[in-house]
Amino acid sequence: MKRIFLLYLMLVFPLIFWAQPPQSKKETNVQMNAGNYNMQMNQSTENGLLNNAPESEENTLIKADSTYFKLKSIEQEDLYKLEERSSVDQQTQTFRSFSVVRQKSKMNSFQRTPMQAEQMEMDAKVMQLKQLAPNSWEYPLAYYSAGNYNLDRGAAIQQAFELNSENSDIQKQYFSFQYISGDTLNAANTLSTMTLDGSIGLDVERYTSDVLLSCSANSTLITHGFEDSYGCLFNQFNHQQSTDVRIISLDFMQSPQYRAEMSRLGYKLPKSTKIDVAYLNQFCFLNADKNIHLSMTLPRTYLEQMSKKLYPSGLTFQYADSQPIDLPERQQNLWFYQLTKYGLNEGEQKTKFAPNYLPMLYMLLRKYENEGDENQLRQIRESINRIQVKQINKKAGN
């Protein structure tokens, strides 16, 4: 019995000993488990998994993501600005191209009406401006200007004036609308604004004053462009000068409403609606009884065909079948007593209009040569030399 008991102990004790691992072994297993966890964490971080990343790394990535979207927003905003700037540049370029074509048309020395190709190009530019910037001041200005003073487009120039009343081109066109419409009171105010802004300079004002003085009583004065037309009208409206003279602008004659008004006032009009050299020649022939004077600022091509009927009268050419009997005496009174001769006197800045005084002076020169008046001859020769010297200095750039 005792022997059996010992045998039992010998069999059971080793099993109990083997089933209970040592403490050191247990610590080693815990450390290994912790190491496995750390490895998993490190692997998770390296794989970029946000749910396993430390809080500091989460914030860094979120900040980086926000910066990315912020940069994208800035890029988008810059893109909008670039597109807007590109649109404005295209609008400016289109309007500039329109202005160049129109100015080229105005420089034509044979006709005031734009040539067909010029008119088509201006109309095309107007359509481009309508698409690019329908709410700009450039579009309505171009639309009215391309209509060549047609009052049917008057609402456009009114809109342009409301948008940019200080623009000189808009003021010019706005005046034409007011004047042709018969609104002389507001037209006079617009002219006053243009003189204050410098669009109508003192030299133009004084020169056109002399032009009006050169016209005989109850006559018709035909002007050509901006300076002689607007300057003479300014002196009539604002200084009440020579109000008995009827001013007819060849430029405004492009307007059907303006031509209708001239017809109502008793002028006979050529059948053609193209205002050119032939139109003026026929107009003067049809209205020879209107005591016509032509501004010397008209291009020579307009005057050549009727040169045999033109006689210098101050700063105009008087249209007549023969020289008026009182013309030499009128020339003398104009030069010595009436004309301001601004820009020709000592101490005054030279004027570009100076050569226009020469036809009158040469006529007086012949008069005093025939009369043998040496005193008057000397004064006239001095005046001619002074003007010619001014011409030479101008050509030399002085």
Stockholm file with secondary structure:
# STOCKHOLM 1.0

chainA/1-398         MKRIFLLYLMLVFPLIFWAQPPQSKKETNVQMNAGNYNMQMNQSTENGLLNNAPESEENTLIKADSTYFKLKSIEQEDLYKLEERSSVDQQTQTFRSFSVVRQKSKMNSFQRTPMQAEQMEMDAKVMQLKQLAPNSWEYPLAYYSAGNYNLDRGAAIQQAFELNSENSDIQKQYFSFQYISGDTLNAANTLSTMTLDGSIGLDVERYTSDVLLSCSANSTLITHGFEDSYGCLFNQFNHQQSTDVRIISLDFMQSPQYRAEMSRLGYKLPKSTKIDVAYLNQFCFLNADKNIHLSMTLPRTYLEQMSKKLYPSGLTFQYADSQPIDLPERQQNLWFYQLTKYGLNEGEQKTKFAPNYLPMLYMLLRKYENEGDENQLRQIRESINRIQVKQINKKAGN
#=GR chainA/1-398 SS CHHHHHHHHHHHHHHHHHHSCCHHHHHHHHHHHHHHHHHHHHHHHHTTCGGGSCHHHHHHHHHHHHHHHHHHHHHHHHHHHHHHHHHHHHHHHHHHHHHHHHHHHHTCSSBSSCCHHHHHHHHHHHHHHHHHCTTSSHHHHHHHHHTTSCGGGHHHHHHHHHHCTTCHHHHHHHHHHHHHHTCHHHHHHHHHHHHHHTSSCHHHHHHHHHHHHTSCTTCEEEECSHHHHHHHHHHHHHHCCSTTSEEEETTGGGSHHHHHHHHHTTCCCCSCCCCBHHHHHHHHHHTGGGCEEEETTSCHHHHHTTGGGEEEETTEEEECSSCCTTHHHHHHHIIIIICCCTTTSTTSCCCTTGGGGHHHHHHHHHHHHHHTCHHHHHHHHHHHHHHHHHHHHHHHTC
#=GC SS_cons         CHHHHHHHHHHHHHHHHHHSCCHHHHHHHHHHHHHHHHHHHHHHHHTTCGGGSCHHHHHHHHHHHHHHHHHHHHHHHHHHHHHHHHHHHHHHHHHHHHHHHHHHHHTCSSBSSCCHHHHHHHHHHHHHHHHHCTTSSHHHHHHHHHTTSCGGGHHHHHHHHHHCTTCHHHHHHHHHHHHHHTCHHHHHHHHHHHHHHTSSCHHHHHHHHHHHHTSCTTCEEEECSHHHHHHHHHHHHHHCCSTTSEEEETTGGGSHHHHHHHHHTTCCCCSCCCCBHHHHHHHHHHTGGGCEEEETTSCHHHHHTTGGGEEEETTEEEECSSCCTTHHHHHHHIIIIICCCTTTSTTSCCCTTGGGGHHHHHHHHHHHHHHTCHHHHHHHHHHHHHHHHHHHHHHHTC
//
